[in-house]
Amino acid sequence: MTEILATATAVAPITAALVEALKKTGYIPKNLTPISALLVGFLLGAASLPVFEIALAHAMWAGGISGLAAVGLFELGKQSKGGRTNANDRT
């Protein structure tokens, strides 16, 4: 379990940055950001296998956690900037 959390902690900022870049360039619609973050997290988790030397299932689990954390980072960033965070937010 410790390996999964350590991997997720290392991968989460990269996941957040990639998803934000994809969102800003228009490759993904803003309403699909959570699903995109989860998928990017899974891919980065799998890509982290050579670095962290953990099982594939653990790497994918860590990637999923990092994707969910990335979405949480977006929401936290919106709140700290004073942005809207309700369901009608289209910014």
C-alpha positions in Angstrom: 0.0 0.0 0.0 2.9 2.3 0.8 4.3 1.9 -2.8 0.9 2.7 -4.3 0.6 5.9 -2.3 4.2 6.9 -3.0 3.7 6.4 -6.7 0.5 8.3 -6.8 2.1 11.2 -4.9 4.9 11.4 -7.5 2.6 11.0 -10.5 -0.3 13.3 -9.4 1.4 16.7 -10.3 2.5 15.3 -13.7 -1.1 14.1 -14.3 -2.5 17.5 -13.3 -0.1 19.3 -15.6 -0.8 17.1 -18.6 -4.6 17.3 -18.2 -4.5 21.0 -17.7 -2.3 21.3 -20.9 -4.8 19.1 -22.8 -7.7 21.2 -21.5 -6.1 24.5 -22.4 -5.2 23.4 -26.0 -8.7 22.2 -26.6 -8.0 18.5 -27.1 -10.5 17.6 -24.4 -13.7 19.4 -23.5 -13.8 20.9 -20.0 -16.7 18.8 -18.9 -14.6 15.6 -19.6 -11.7 16.7 -17.4 -12.3 14.2 -14.6 -12.5 11.2 -17.0 -9.5 12.5 -18.9 -7.5 12.9 -15.6 -8.3 9.3 -14.7 -7.2 8.0 -18.1 -4.0 10.0 -18.1 -3.4 8.8 -14.5 -3.7 5.2 -15.6 -1.3 5.7 -18.5 1.2 7.5 -16.4 0.9 4.9 -13.7 1.7 2.2 -16.3 4.6 4.3 -17.6 6.0 4.6 -14.1 6.8 0.8 -13.9 10.5 1.1 -14.7 10.9 3.9 -12.2 9.1 2.5 -9.2 9.5 -1.2 -9.9 6.1 -2.2 -8.6 3.5 -4.6 -10.1 1.4 -3.4 -13.0 -1.8 -3.6 -11.0 -0.3 -1.4 -8.3 1.0 1.0 -10.9 -2.5 1.3 -12.5 -4.1 1.7 -9.1 -1.6 4.5 -8.3 -2.3 6.1 -11.6 -6.0 6.1 -10.9 -5.4 7.7 -7.5 -3.2 10.3 -9.2 -6.0 11.1 -11.7 -8.5 11.6 -9.0 -6.0 13.7 -7.1 -5.4 15.8 -10.2 -9.1 16.6 -10.4 -9.0 17.6 -6.7 -6.1 19.9 -7.4 -8.1 21.6 -10.1 -11.0 22.2 -7.7 -8.7 23.4 -4.9 -7.0 25.8 -7.4 -10.4 27.2 -8.4 -11.4 27.7 -4.7 -8.1 29.4 -3.8 -8.4 31.8 -6.8 -12.0 32.6 -5.7 -13.5 30.9 -8.8 -16.8 29.2 -9.0 -16.9 25.5 -8.2 -20.6 24.7 -8.6 -22.1 22.5 -11.3 -22.9 25.5 -13.5 -19.2 26.5 -13.7 -18.3 26.7 -17.4 -14.9 28.5 -17.0 
